[in-house]
Amino acid sequence: MASIRDLFSGRKPSSTEPRFGGKVSPKILEQLFPIRNFSEEIRQSFAVENHVELISSGTTLFTFDSPANCAIYLIEGSIRFTDQNGTSYMIEAGSAQAKFPICSGNKHTTTAVAQTDLAILRVSKNIMAAGNRFQHQSIEIPDNLRNNQILALFVDHFHDHELEVPSLPEVALKLRKAIQQDVSLVDAVKIIQLDPVISAKLIEVANCPLYITVVPATNCLQAVTRIGLNATRNLVVALSLKQIFKSNSPLIKDRLEKLWKQSLYLSALCHVLASTCKHVNPEDALLAGLVCDIGAIPFLSFVSHLPKEFIVEREIKQAQLVVSGVVGATVLTEWQFADEFIDVALNSRNWYQDNSDELSLTDIVVLSRLHALIGKNPNGELPAITAIPAASKLKDIALSPENTLSILHDAKAKIHAALTILTS
């Protein structure tokens, strides 16, 4: 990065126009908390897309009690902070304090004035929550499972940072990276067509009963145009995920096949429920249903490498339920999924999660999962679907004769259509 003086040379734009310098370097990101805890891939990607912002000496960055819409890191220069009582202190770039955001809450608790020309980095204020929620997750062993040997072994394995995260399929990675760079629709289709099976499936999706259409899509470009680029990205990930649910190990092969079928059905329910409620993107909901239990895959892979004398059916089932959420959040974080998907992994088995006033992606998955479980085992130890917080966010909720959601109970044809699409 050029010196701060060099960065400020040249024409001075208007005071209301942000000025940007060079790209932030990965070396700098390695020093910033909690950014340094993210994977190298995430830091490299962030460095490619983001630049430091230049601030002139004497500028007031923010004032006491004003709303904060981002977190700010000090990269070069020095800032004086003054609280409501008039007490002041300085933070200089390169100091221990500058490794942390100089602000990150909902409101500013000081007034900040640039003492020199500055280079700063603005990021989402959610970064602090992301660091706390996803980078330092630990798995707690319930008291009643202290004697579960498989669980104890896996927890040690996880806490020692030895978890093997499966790789996202290549076409999904390429498409997501291209969309992040504002790729054109035509170029996105070229990437999708690298996988003829997925390309054909997208055409099938565009012509299925889930979408209202008069003229059938006959090629991939028409299909992606109809579905939309962001929805296509989610569908490509969903359609390519099946290969991750496979193993050469006889021990876990059947388990993964069963998990895949359960995930397929859940994703179909999520898609139909989201389409009906119109508060959550249906393709987001479909993908969320497919990945909410993704944490079981690294766990089962770990189990497949254990000596036979360690394999106890009951212990595997018990341990999988305990670890799936945290491990799933770890996998989706590594894949750079949005926070709402990571929350799904963590909370989709928590009937009483209630993190938002409006119907959320997690609510959709929770409702769909409970609907599926009640339909499968109506006498099981499950809450009434009307008794959970997510149900209160549905408008005009009605139950089927089986005390499940009538909108899903009556949408069997659409659910079957979604299942057909995802089943190769």
KEMAR-643914 format. One record per residue (C-alpha): z, y, x. Coordinates in steps of 0.2 Angstrom, whole numbers, plus 5000, padded with zeros to 4 digits. Last residue first. Example, Ala and Ser with C-alpha at 12.3 -4.5 7.8 and 13.67 -1.06 7.14 Angstrom:
% residues 2
+------+-------+------+
:   up : north : east :
+------+-------+------+
: 5036 :  4995 : 5068 :
: 5039 :  4978 : 5062 :
+------+-------+------+
***
This chain:
% residues 424
+------+-------+------+
:   up : north : east :
+------+-------+------+
: 4949 :  4812 : 4845 :
: 4962 :  4817 : 4832 :
: 4965 :  4836 : 4832 :
: 4951 :  4839 : 4819 :
: 4956 :  4825 : 4808 :
: 4974 :  4830 : 4808 :
: 4969 :  4848 : 4802 :
: 4958 :  4840 : 4788 :
: 4973 :  4829 : 4783 :
: 4984 :  4844 : 4782 :
: 4971 :  4853 : 4771 :
: 4969 :  4838 : 4759 :
: 4988 :  4836 : 4758 :
: 4991 :  4854 : 4753 :
: 5003 :  4851 : 4738 :
: 5017 :  4844 : 4748 :
: 5015 :  4859 : 4760 :
: 5016 :  4872 : 4747 :
: 5029 :  4862 : 4738 :
: 5041 :  4863 : 4753 :
: 5052 :  4847 : 4753 :
: 5065 :  4842 : 4739 :
: 5055 :  4826 : 4736 :
: 5050 :  4833 : 4719 :
: 5042 :  4847 : 4728 :
: 5052 :  4863 : 4731 :
: 5047 :  4881 : 4728 :
: 5049 :  4897 : 4739 :
: 5043 :  4913 : 4731 :
: 5043 :  4922 : 4748 :
: 5049 :  4913 : 4763 :
: 5062 :  4922 : 4774 :
: 5076 :  4913 : 4765 :
: 5069 :  4897 : 4771 :
: 5071 :  4901 : 4789 :
: 5090 :  4903 : 4787 :
: 5093 :  4885 : 4782 :
: 5100 :  4880 : 4765 :
: 5083 :  4879 : 4755 :
: 5078 :  4865 : 4766 :
: 5094 :  4855 : 4761 :
: 5102 :  4850 : 4778 :
: 5098 :  4833 : 4786 :
: 5108 :  4817 : 4788 :
: 5095 :  4806 : 4782 :
: 5092 :  4801 : 4764 :
: 5075 :  4808 : 4762 :
: 5069 :  4800 : 4778 :
: 5051 :  4803 : 4781 :
: 5049 :  4817 : 4768 :
: 5065 :  4825 : 4774 :
: 5059 :  4823 : 4792 :
: 5042 :  4831 : 4789 :
: 5050 :  4846 : 4779 :
: 5063 :  4848 : 4793 :
: 5049 :  4849 : 4806 :
: 5038 :  4861 : 4795 :
: 5053 :  4873 : 4792 :
: 5058 :  4873 : 4810 :
: 5040 :  4875 : 4816 :
: 5037 :  4890 : 4804 :
: 5054 :  4898 : 4808 :
: 5050 :  4897 : 4827 :
: 5034 :  4906 : 4824 :
: 5044 :  4920 : 4815 :
: 5047 :  4925 : 4797 :
: 5054 :  4942 : 4797 :
: 5073 :  4947 : 4800 :
: 5073 :  4939 : 4818 :
: 5083 :  4927 : 4829 :
: 5090 :  4915 : 4815 :
: 5092 :  4898 : 4822 :
: 5101 :  4887 : 4809 :
: 5090 :  4872 : 4809 :
: 5090 :  4871 : 4828 :
: 5077 :  4858 : 4832 :
: 5064 :  4871 : 4835 :
: 5075 :  4881 : 4845 :
: 5071 :  4880 : 4864 :
: 5053 :  4874 : 4862 :
: 5050 :  4887 : 4849 :
: 5058 :  4901 : 4859 :
: 5046 :  4896 : 4873 :
: 5032 :  4899 : 4861 :
: 5038 :  4916 : 4856 :
: 5040 :  4921 : 4874 :
: 5021 :  4919 : 4878 :
: 5015 :  4904 : 4887 :
: 5014 :  4906 : 4906 :
: 5011 :  4888 : 4910 :
: 5027 :  4888 : 4921 :
: 5036 :  4896 : 4906 :
: 5029 :  4883 : 4894 :
: 5035 :  4869 : 4906 :
: 5053 :  4877 : 4908 :
: 5054 :  4880 : 4889 :
: 5050 :  4861 : 4886 :
: 5063 :  4856 : 4899 :
: 5076 :  4866 : 4890 :
: 5071 :  4859 : 4873 :
: 5068 :  4841 : 4877 :
: 5084 :  4838 : 4887 :
: 5097 :  4834 : 4874 :
: 5085 :  4825 : 4862 :
: 5077 :  4815 : 4876 :
: 5095 :  4809 : 4882 :
: 5100 :  4801 : 4866 :
: 5083 :  4792 : 4864 :
: 5083 :  4786 : 4882 :
: 5102 :  4781 : 4882 :
: 5098 :  4770 : 4866 :
: 5084 :  4761 : 4874 :
: 5093 :  4757 : 4891 :
: 5083 :  4757 : 4907 :
: 5094 :  4758 : 4922 :
: 5092 :  4740 : 4927 :
: 5073 :  4742 : 4927 :
: 5073 :  4754 : 4941 :
: 5069 :  4772 : 4937 :
: 5051 :  4778 : 4939 :
: 5046 :  4778 : 4921 :
: 5062 :  4788 : 4916 :
: 5056 :  4803 : 4926 :
: 5039 :  4802 : 4917 :
: 5049 :  4801 : 4901 :
: 5058 :  4817 : 4905 :
: 5042 :  4826 : 4911 :
: 5034 :  4822 : 4894 :
: 5049 :  4825 : 4883 :
: 5048 :  4844 : 4886 :
: 5032 :  4845 : 4877 :
: 5042 :  4844 : 4860 :
: 5037 :  4861 : 4854 :
: 5020 :  4860 : 4861 :
: 5009 :  4853 : 4847 :
: 5018 :  4862 : 4833 :
: 5017 :  4879 : 4843 :
: 4998 :  4876 : 4845 :
: 4996 :  4874 : 4826 :
: 5007 :  4889 : 4823 :
: 4998 :  4900 : 4835 :
: 4982 :  4895 : 4827 :
: 4989 :  4899 : 4810 :
: 4994 :  4917 : 4815 :
: 5011 :  4920 : 4807 :
: 5015 :  4931 : 4792 :
: 5001 :  4924 : 4781 :
: 5013 :  4913 : 4771 :
: 4999 :  4901 : 4766 :
: 4990 :  4900 : 4783 :
: 5007 :  4899 : 4792 :
: 5012 :  4884 : 4781 :
: 4995 :  4875 : 4784 :
: 4995 :  4877 : 4802 :
: 5013 :  4872 : 4804 :
: 5010 :  4856 : 4794 :
: 4995 :  4852 : 4805 :
: 5005 :  4855 : 4820 :
: 5019 :  4843 : 4814 :
: 5007 :  4829 : 4811 :
: 4999 :  4831 : 4828 :
: 5016 :  4832 : 4836 :
: 5021 :  4816 : 4828 :
: 5005 :  4807 : 4833 :
: 5007 :  4813 : 4851 :
: 5025 :  4808 : 4852 :
: 5020 :  4790 : 4846 :
: 5007 :  4789 : 4859 :
: 5019 :  4796 : 4872 :
: 5032 :  4782 : 4868 :
: 5019 :  4769 : 4868 :
: 5014 :  4773 : 4886 :
: 5032 :  4775 : 4892 :
: 5036 :  4758 : 4899 :
: 5019 :  4752 : 4901 :
: 5016 :  4766 : 4914 :
: 4998 :  4772 : 4915 :
: 5003 :  4787 : 4905 :
: 4995 :  4799 : 4892 :
: 5002 :  4813 : 4882 :
: 4994 :  4826 : 4895 :
: 4977 :  4820 : 4890 :
: 4980 :  4825 : 4872 :
: 4983 :  4843 : 4877 :
: 4964 :  4847 : 4877 :
: 4962 :  4851 : 4859 :
: 4978 :  4861 : 4858 :
: 4973 :  4872 : 4873 :
: 4956 :  4874 : 4866 :
: 4963 :  4879 : 4849 :
: 4974 :  4892 : 4857 :
: 4960 :  4900 : 4866 :
: 4949 :  4899 : 4851 :
: 4962 :  4909 : 4841 :
: 4961 :  4922 : 4854 :
: 4942 :  4922 : 4854 :
: 4939 :  4922 : 4835 :
: 4936 :  4907 : 4824 :
: 4919 :  4913 : 4817 :
: 4913 :  4920 : 4833 :
: 4920 :  4904 : 4842 :
: 4910 :  4893 : 4830 :
: 4894 :  4903 : 4831 :
: 4894 :  4902 : 4850 :
: 4898 :  4884 : 4850 :
: 4883 :  4879 : 4839 :
: 4879 :  4875 : 4821 :
: 4892 :  4885 : 4812 :
: 4889 :  4881 : 4793 :
: 4884 :  4896 : 4782 :
: 4896 :  4898 : 4767 :
: 4913 :  4898 : 4776 :
: 4932 :  4899 : 4771 :
: 4941 :  4890 : 4786 :
: 4954 :  4876 : 4784 :
: 4941 :  4866 : 4775 :
: 4932 :  4862 : 4791 :
: 4916 :  4871 : 4797 :
: 4924 :  4881 : 4811 :
: 4935 :  4866 : 4816 :
: 4920 :  4855 : 4818 :
: 4911 :  4868 : 4829 :
: 4927 :  4869 : 4839 :
: 4927 :  4850 : 4841 :
: 4910 :  4849 : 4848 :
: 4914 :  4862 : 4862 :
: 4930 :  4852 : 4865 :
: 4920 :  4836 : 4868 :
: 4907 :  4845 : 4878 :
: 4919 :  4852 : 4891 :
: 4910 :  4864 : 4902 :
: 4905 :  4871 : 4885 :
: 4921 :  4880 : 4884 :
: 4918 :  4890 : 4900 :
: 4900 :  4895 : 4894 :
: 4908 :  4900 : 4877 :
: 4920 :  4912 : 4886 :
: 4905 :  4920 : 4894 :
: 4896 :  4923 : 4878 :
: 4912 :  4930 : 4870 :
: 4914 :  4943 : 4884 :
: 4928 :  4941 : 4896 :
: 4942 :  4954 : 4894 :
: 4951 :  4948 : 4911 :
: 4965 :  4940 : 4902 :
: 4952 :  4931 : 4892 :
: 4945 :  4924 : 4908 :
: 4962 :  4917 : 4914 :
: 4965 :  4909 : 4897 :
: 4947 :  4901 : 4897 :
: 4949 :  4894 : 4915 :
: 4967 :  4887 : 4912 :
: 4961 :  4879 : 4895 :
: 4946 :  4871 : 4904 :
: 4956 :  4864 : 4918 :
: 4969 :  4855 : 4908 :
: 4987 :  4862 : 4910 :
: 4996 :  4853 : 4924 :
: 5012 :  4843 : 4921 :
: 5028 :  4850 : 4927 :
: 5037 :  4838 : 4939 :
: 5055 :  4843 : 4939 :
: 5063 :  4843 : 4956 :
: 5073 :  4859 : 4954 :
: 5089 :  4851 : 4959 :
: 5096 :  4856 : 4942 :
: 5082 :  4845 : 4934 :
: 5085 :  4829 : 4945 :
: 5104 :  4831 : 4942 :
: 5101 :  4832 : 4923 :
: 5089 :  4817 : 4924 :
: 5102 :  4806 : 4933 :
: 5116 :  4811 : 4921 :
: 5105 :  4808 : 4906 :
: 5100 :  4791 : 4912 :
: 5118 :  4786 : 4915 :
: 5124 :  4791 : 4897 :
: 5143 :  4789 : 4900 :
: 5146 :  4808 : 4897 :
: 5136 :  4807 : 4881 :
: 5150 :  4811 : 4869 :
: 5155 :  4826 : 4879 :
: 5138 :  4834 : 4878 :
: 5129 :  4836 : 4894 :
: 5124 :  4854 : 4897 :
: 5106 :  4857 : 4903 :
: 5104 :  4873 : 4913 :
: 5092 :  4887 : 4910 :
: 5091 :  4900 : 4924 :
: 5073 :  4905 : 4924 :
: 5071 :  4905 : 4905 :
: 5084 :  4914 : 4895 :
: 5091 :  4926 : 4908 :
: 5075 :  4930 : 4917 :
: 5066 :  4932 : 4901 :
: 5079 :  4943 : 4893 :
: 5078 :  4954 : 4908 :
: 5059 :  4954 : 4908 :
: 5059 :  4959 : 4889 :
: 5060 :  4977 : 4896 :
: 5041 :  4975 : 4898 :
: 5036 :  4982 : 4915 :
: 5034 :  4999 : 4923 :
: 5032 :  5000 : 4942 :
: 5036 :  5016 : 4951 :
: 5029 :  5026 : 4966 :
: 5038 :  5042 : 4969 :
: 5037 :  5059 : 4976 :
: 5054 :  5065 : 4981 :
: 5070 :  5069 : 4972 :
: 5063 :  5062 : 4955 :
: 5075 :  5065 : 4941 :
: 5084 :  5052 : 4930 :
: 5095 :  5057 : 4916 :
: 5108 :  5043 : 4912 :
: 5112 :  5029 : 4899 :
: 5094 :  5027 : 4894 :
: 5092 :  5017 : 4877 :
: 5086 :  5000 : 4873 :
: 5091 :  4993 : 4890 :
: 5081 :  4990 : 4906 :
: 5083 :  5005 : 4917 :
: 5083 :  5006 : 4936 :
: 5076 :  4989 : 4937 :
: 5084 :  4978 : 4951 :
: 5078 :  4978 : 4969 :
: 5081 :  4996 : 4970 :
: 5100 :  4993 : 4970 :
: 5099 :  4984 : 4986 :
: 5090 :  4998 : 4994 :
: 5072 :  4998 : 4998 :
: 5067 :  5013 : 4987 :
: 5082 :  5025 : 4986 :
: 5095 :  5026 : 4972 :
: 5105 :  5042 : 4971 :
: 5121 :  5046 : 4961 :
: 5127 :  5059 : 4949 :
: 5142 :  5062 : 4938 :
: 5138 :  5076 : 4925 :
: 5148 :  5068 : 4911 :
: 5133 :  5062 : 4901 :
: 5127 :  5052 : 4917 :
: 5116 :  5059 : 4931 :
: 5104 :  5049 : 4941 :
: 5095 :  5056 : 4956 :
: 5079 :  5046 : 4962 :
: 5072 :  5042 : 4979 :
: 5055 :  5037 : 4985 :
: 5044 :  5021 : 4985 :
: 5045 :  5006 : 4974 :
: 5058 :  5010 : 4960 :
: 5057 :  4998 : 4946 :
: 5056 :  5003 : 4928 :
: 5060 :  4993 : 4912 :
: 5050 :  4998 : 4897 :
: 5052 :  5006 : 4880 :
: 5068 :  5015 : 4883 :
: 5074 :  5027 : 4869 :
: 5083 :  5043 : 4875 :
: 5102 :  5043 : 4876 :
: 5102 :  5052 : 4893 :
: 5085 :  5058 : 4899 :
: 5070 :  5050 : 4907 :
: 5058 :  5051 : 4921 :
: 5062 :  5070 : 4925 :
: 5049 :  5076 : 4937 :
: 5055 :  5086 : 4952 :
: 5045 :  5076 : 4965 :
: 5029 :  5070 : 4957 :
: 5027 :  5052 : 4950 :
: 5014 :  5039 : 4954 :
: 5012 :  5023 : 4944 :
: 5010 :  5007 : 4954 :
: 4996 :  4996 : 4949 :
: 4995 :  4979 : 4939 :
: 4982 :  4966 : 4936 :
: 4981 :  4957 : 4953 :
: 4999 :  4958 : 4956 :
: 5004 :  4950 : 4939 :
: 4993 :  4935 : 4943 :
: 5001 :  4933 : 4960 :
: 5018 :  4934 : 4953 :
: 5014 :  4922 : 4939 :
: 5006 :  4909 : 4952 :
: 5021 :  4912 : 4964 :
: 5033 :  4906 : 4950 :
: 5045 :  4918 : 4942 :
: 5062 :  4920 : 4951 :
: 5056 :  4935 : 4961 :
: 5053 :  4944 : 4945 :
: 5071 :  4944 : 4941 :
: 5075 :  4953 : 4952 :
: 5062 :  4962 : 4963 :
: 5060 :  4956 : 4981 :
: 5046 :  4944 : 4979 :
: 5037 :  4957 : 4969 :
: 5036 :  4968 : 4984 :
: 5027 :  4954 : 4994 :
: 5015 :  4951 : 4979 :
: 5009 :  4969 : 4981 :
: 5008 :  4981 : 4967 :
: 4990 :  4987 : 4966 :
: 4986 :  5004 : 4973 :
: 4990 :  5021 : 4965 :
: 4991 :  5026 : 4947 :
: 4993 :  5043 : 4938 :
: 4998 :  5044 : 4920 :
: 4991 :  5059 : 4911 :
: 5003 :  5070 : 4903 :
: 5006 :  5081 : 4918 :
: 4987 :  5084 : 4920 :
: 4978 :  5077 : 4935 :
: 4981 :  5083 : 4953 :
: 4965 :  5081 : 4963 :
: 4967 :  5073 : 4980 :
: 4982 :  5067 : 4989 :
: 4997 :  5059 : 4980 :
: 4993 :  5041 : 4986 :
: 4992 :  5048 : 5004 :
: 5009 :  5056 : 5003 :
: 5017 :  5040 : 4996 :
: 5010 :  5030 : 5010 :
: 4996 :  5017 : 5006 :
: 5000 :  5000 : 5000 :
+------+-------+------+
***
